[in-house]
């Protein structure tokens, strides 16, 4: 477990770990940081690595040893001088802010260091964030505040100005796929999901009640029928796509999946057949059959039609109208001789 904790931060964000190692070596650690990055990029892993490094009794080469009693308590989540805060639902609520403020006024239980890790800092209300300003600005000797967010612009400017902002880069595809595998997301779903988002939290949300799996199946069936160049795909809009497009967010994901599957088809048509470049590898045979039935120019036109739908929802055009019109245009394009 300790080795996993060590390699996770270094694997996800080696540049950020090296940056903090240099800061610590130069004794330049600031009292407050805002860690910014997409879900799954390793914000919490970096926060825990820093806590381990600060509390470790026997650091080696500017790394926590992960075996001392302090490291073990941090790894088990039981260190009394590390205070976590997180939203309950959509916001970090008043009671949580009161608890934080009370903790800020207390001395460390052991030693002379205390660390606060605030998840989803953008979910603090303006009032809650403002009430913490004086603690963030002057937290006291040995007190460090690590605020985590996926949306820097949603954090109050007054908070941002009082912290050192550290931008975490999105995970590369290989690293993201490994993280998704650790979250027990199937190979098919993670291969497709990374074509749409780099947020692990978002992908996990799609998994709820098996929705993403159903959405993929619906889009694949629509694709197969539409690619035949007849109007069976038009029926699929009613019987399949609308059933998995219950709200605006899900409708946008369906459109993204449609764009992605035709993008994969076009790549196959241009000779790109590498699994690490494609996303719908689960239906590779079916896509190759579509490629063999249509000239590359038609597939390019089809892909361009799907790309044109990407922002139609933002123009308040009805989802059903979007996919029905798209289906008609695709059938016309693929049927042309």
N, C-alpha and C positions, 0 to 999 in steps of 0.2 A: 504493500500500500504506500509506504514511504517513497519508494522509487517511482511509483506511478505519479505521486504528487510532485516529485521533482521534475520528471520528464515532461509532464503536461504543460507547465508554464513555459519551459524552454522550447518544447516542440511547437507550441502555438504561437508564441511571440518571442523568439530568441533575441531579436533586436532590442525589444523593450527590457528584457531581463538584463542584457548587457548594459543598457543605458542606466538602469538603477544600480547595477554593480559599480559603475564608474562614479555615480553620484555618491554612493555610500563610501567608496574608497577616498573620495575627495572631501568627505564630511559636509556635503552640500544638500542634504535631504531637507526638502521643504516641509512645512507643517501640514499642508493640505494639497491633495491632488484630485483632479477630475479625470478619471479614466474613461475614454470615449471609444466606442467600437460596436460593431454589430453583435447581436446575440450569438454566443458561441465562439467569439473571437478570443476569449481568455481573460476577460476583465477580472473575474473573481479569482482565477488562477494566479494572475499577477499580484492581486491584493494579498492573497494568502502567502505567496512566495515572499513578498516584502515583510509580512508579519513574521514568517518563519525566520527570515534573515535577521530581523531586529531582535527577536527574542532568543535565538539559538545560543546555547551556552558554549558551543565549540564549533564556530563556523570554520569551514575549510575552503581556501581559495575563493573567498567572498561568496561562498554558498552555505546554506544551512546544512548541518550534518544529518538532519531528519531522524536522528536516533536518541537525542538527549531528551530529558523529561519535558522541557519546554516545547520542543518540536512535536513530541508525541501528543501533548495536550491540544496544541493547535490543530494538528491533523485529525484529532477526534472531535474537534469542535467544543472543547471544554476548558478553554483558557479564560480565566476570570477577567483579564485585562484586554480582551478583544471583544468589542461590542458591535453586534450586527444590527442593522435596521433594514427593513424591507417593506414594500407596500402590502397592504391587505386589500386585495381587489385592485381598483384603479388608482388609488391614492395612498400615499403615506399619511396615515391618519393622525389626528391631534394627539391621541393617547401615546402613539409611538414617538412623536416629537417631544412630548413631555418627558417620556422615559429617557430620551437622548439628552435633553437639557439637564435632567437630574444627574445622569452619568457624567456629563461634562464637568459638573461641579465637584465630583468625587475624585479623590486621589487614586492612584493605581493601587490595587489590592496587594500586589507583590512588586517589588522592584520600583523603578522610576519611569516606566513607559506604559502608555495606554494607546490603543489603536481603535478607531471607529471606522467601520466599513458600512457604507450606506448604498444599498442596491437601488437601482432605478431612481436615481436622484431627481430626474426630471418629473417624477410623479409627486413631488412635494407641492402642495399648494403654495401660492405666493406668500400667504400669511405664515405658513409653516417655515418656508425657506428664509423669510425675513427674520423670523424669531431666532434662527440659528446663526445669523450673520456675525454677531459679536463673538460667538464661540469659534466660528471658522476663522475669523480675522485674528483673534488672539486666544488660541486654545490652551496656552500654558506650556511650560517646559515638559518635554517628553511625551506630548500628546500629538498624535498624527491622525489625520482624517483622510480617508480614501472614499471618494464618491464615484459611483459607477453609473454610466448612462449609455444608451444607444442613440440618444438624440441631444446633442450638445445645445442646439438652438432652443430647446424647450427648458433648459436650465436658466434661471434668472441671471441676467448680466452681472448683477451685484455678487452672485455666487461665483460665477466664472472668473471675475476679476480678482477674487481673493484666493484662487487656487492655481496651481500649476497644471495646465491642460496637457494630458498625454494621449495622443491619438494612436489607437491600435489599428493596424492594417487589417482589412478583411482576410480571412483565411484563404490560402490557395486551395484549389479544388481537392488535391490529394489529402491535405490536412483536414479539410472540412468533411470529406467522406469518412475519414477515420473517426472523427468526433461523432458523426451521425451513427456510425456502426456501434460506437460505445453506448449510444442512447437506444440501442436495439431497434433501429429503423431499418427496414428490409433493403436489400441491395437495389431492387428495382426502384423503390420510392426515393432512396437517397440519390441515385444516379439522375433521376428526373428532377428532383427538388432543387439540386444545386444549379440547375439551368435557369432557375427563376429567382432564387434568393441565396444570400450567404449567411442568413440568420438561423442558427440552430433552434432558438426559441420559437421562431415563426413556423419552422417545419414541424416541430413537436406539436404546436397548436393545430396544424393541419391534420395531424394523426388522430385527433380526438374523434371517437365514435366511428373510426374507419373511413372518415370523409375523403381523405386524399386518395386512398385506394379506389374508392368508388368513382371519384372524379377522373382518375387516370383511365379506368376501364371505359367510362362513358366517352371520353375524348378519343380513345383508341378505336372504339366501335364506330363513332361518327367519322373518323378519319378513313377507316377501311371502306365504309359505304360511300363516302363522298369521292374518294379517289377512284372509284369505279366509273365515275362520270355520269351517274344517274341520280335521281332525286330521292333515293332511299335515305341519304344523309339528312334531307329536309325533315323526314319523319323522326329521325334520331334527335333533332333539336327538341321536339316536343316530348318524346318518350324517355330521353336520357339526359341531355344537357340541362334542361330546365330543372330537373329533379335535384341536381347537385349544385345549382346556382341560386341558393336561397337568399343571398344578400349581395350587396355591392362588392364586398371584398372577395367573396367566392366567385362572383361573376368575372372579376378581373383576373383571378387565378386561372379560370377556365380559358379565358382569352390568351393568357400567357402560355398555357399548355398547348393550345391550338397552334400558336406561333412557333413554339419550340419543336413540335412534331414535324411541321412542314419545313422548318429550318434544317432538322436532321435529314429529311428526305432530300433537300437540295444539296446538302453536303455529300450525301451518298452519290447523287447524280454527278457531282464534280470529282468523284474519285476518292473522297475522304471516307475511309472505312475503319478508322481507329476507334476502339471503344472509349478511350479517354477523351475523344473529341465529340462523341455523340452522347445523347442522353436517353433516348428510347431504345436502348440496346435489347430490351425484352421483346421487341417486335421487329428485330432487324430483318428477318426473312420477309415479313409483310412489306416493310419499306422498300426493300430491294425489288420486290415484285412490282410495286408502284413505279419505281425508277425504270424498270424494264418496259413498262407499258406506255410511258409518256416521254416525249423529247425533253431535254434539259430546259429549253426555252419555256415550255409550259410550266414546268416545276418552279422555275424562277418567278414566273408571273404569279403562280399560286402562293409562293412564299411572300411575295410583295403584297398580295391581297391581305394575307393574315397580319402582316406588319401594320397595315393601314388601320386595323381595328383597335390597335393598342390604346389609343387615347379617346376613343369614341364615348366610352362611359363617362369620362370627365366632361363631355359636352352634353351630358344628360340624355343621350340617346338610349332608348329601351334595349336591354340586353337581348331579348328575344328577336327584336328587329335586326340587331347587329349580326347575330349568328345565322339567322335565316337568310339575310341578304348576302352574307359571306358565302353560305352554302350554295346559293343560286349562282353567284359569280364564279365560284370554284368549279362547279359542274359545267358551266358554259366554257370556261377556260380549258378544262381538261377534255372536253368533248370536241373541241375545235380540231378540224383536220386541215 
